[in-house]
Amino acid sequence: MNKIRQRLLPSPLLSLVLALIWPVLNQSWSLGHMLLGALLALLIPVFTERLRADRAVLRRPGVALRLLFIVLKDIITSNIDVARLILGRESAIRPGFFWLPLSITDPHGIVTLAGIITMTPGTLSADLSADRQHLLVHAFNIDDEAALIASIKSRYEAPLMEIFK
């Protein structure tokens, strides 16, 4: 029974998101759109399952929730910091690139870290080295590169390593 369910509904969370997002994208909660969304939510994961190399496994949901709040707080404070820099003296801004050495090896964790860096105002992940050991990051203002690297590793990478063991 479990194998049948796995074959018919290989990714329940993806199916739920697809079913909910279809009427939103169409700006209509009519019965027709809801039924079409449900049909797509069942069929798309079945046909795309073989394209997925491996599945992410979240091992520590509590740590993930704590990381979510850290990221939200950092997004808010970074918006304020970037606004101050933009409204201040241009000579005070020191943009640049730096390579962030990675300790995390899980591909889902690396992608999540790159996404967090990009979502946080003032930073952008630009490239991943071929050996997946370094992430190229652009920062709008680099006062202390070592401190910025240490902050990213402790605030984001360390929790992600717990989550994606």
N, C-alpha and C positions, 0 to 999 in steps of 0.2 A: 504493500500500500504506500509506503514511504517513497519507493522508487517511482511509482506512478505520479505521486504528487510532485516529486522533484522534477520529473520530465515535463509535466503539464504546467508547473509553476516554479521554474528554476530560480527566479529572483523575486520573491514576494514584495520586498521593499521597492524595487524598481517598478513592478507592476502597479503598486499603490500610487507611486509618484506619477507614473504615466496616466493612470486613470483620473487623477485629480488635475493634472496639468492640461490635459486635452480641452476640457470645457473652459478653463481659464484662458488658454491661448486663443480659443475661438470666441471668447466673450459671450458664451451662451451655455446655460445650464439646462437646456431643453433635453427631453428624454432621448432624442436622437443623438445628440452630441455625447450624452452620458453613456449611451449604449456603444457608440463607436469608440469612445475613449476606453471603455471596459474591454472591448474586443481587441483594440490595439495593445492594451496593457497585458493581455494574455498572449498575443501572438509575437510581439516584438521581442520579449525576453527569450521565447522559445527559439526563434530564428537567429538571435544574436549570441546565444549562450556559447557556442563553439568559438566565437571570436575573442572571448575573454580568456586571457592567459591563466590567471589565477584570481582567486577571490581574496578580498581584504578580510581579515579577521580582527575584530576589535576585542582585545583581551581585557582592557580595563575601562569600562564605560564611565566610571566615576572620574578617572583621570581625564577622559575625553571631555566630560562636562566642565571640569575645572579649566581645561585648556580653552574651551569655547569662551568662558567668561574672561579669561586673560586676554584672548585675542580681541574680543569686543571692547574691552577697556583700552587696549593698546590702539585700536583703530580710532577711538574717540580722542585719546590724548595725542596721537600722532597728527590727527586733523588740526588740532589746536596748535601744535608745534610747527607744522608746515605753514599754517596761516600766519603765525608770528614771523617766521622767516621770510615769507613772501612780502609781508607788509613792512618788514624792517629793511636794513641796509643790505644792498645786493652783495657788498663785499664780505658780509658775514656768512654767506652761503658757500660751502665747500663740497660740491658734488664729486662723486667718483665711483669707480668700480672696485670691488674687492672679491677675492675668492674665499668663500666660506668652506672650511674643511668639514666634511660630513663624517659623523660617527654612525649615523643611521644607515642601514643597508636595505631595509624593506622598500621596494619600489613605491608602494602606496604611501608610506611614510614620507619618502622623498618628495613625491608629488604634493602631498598635503603641506609639507614645509614650504615648498616653492609657492604654493597658493597662498599660504598665510603671509609670507613675505610680500607677495604682490598685492594682496588686499590691504596691507598696512600702508597708509599714506607715507610717502617719503622713501619707500623702498620698492624695488622691483627685482624679481629673479629673472635673469637674462639668459642663462645657459647652464647646462649640466655637463661636466667633463665626461669624456668617453668612458672613463673607468668608474664613474659615479661616486667619486671620492670628494668632489668639490662642486659647489654651486656658485656661479658667478652672480653677484648681486650688485645692483646700482643703488646707491643711496643719494638722496637729495642733499644731505648734509652729513659729512663725516667729521666729527670733532675728534674722536678717538676710535680708530679702526679696531684695535684689540678689544676695547670695551664693547663696541657694537657687536663684534663676533661673539664675545662671551655672553652678551645679553640674548642674542638669538639662540645660541646653543642651550642656555639654561632655561629660557622662558618657553621655547617652542620645541627644539629638537629633543631635549631630555624627556618631556612628557610624551612626545610622539614615539620615542623608542620604547616606552612602557606600553603604549597603546598597541603598537604594531610589532610586538616581539616575535 
